[in-house]
């Protein structure tokens, strides 16, 4: 009888521990606009990096100044990237030269963030030089 009770307690503890895992991250549909010096960003990417490092980043394309992405709720760091062809400039193989024209303070060394929550799913970014 004691073995049976001990086994029951052990099974109960295992089941309880299995239920104590971290809940799945809530993802919300986020959208908005991206402008650079007052102009719509024609094409690029926006990336949301959650504060919770156990969850990976989510990204979406920017097209004609608009984006949509499925983003983890909570505070996210935001990175925005966009490239453009430089007229009259060629790369080493004779191809058109393409530059990243959004400053680092909005991508690699971003200062942007967004708090994603129900009712807070529209985030517009008006970037300056």
Secondary structure by P-SEA (a helix, b strand, c coil): caaaaaaaaaaaaaaaaaacccccbbbbbccbbbbccccccccbbbbbbbccccbbbbbbbbccccccccccccbbbbbbbbbbbbcccccccccccccccccccccccccccccccccccbbbbbccc
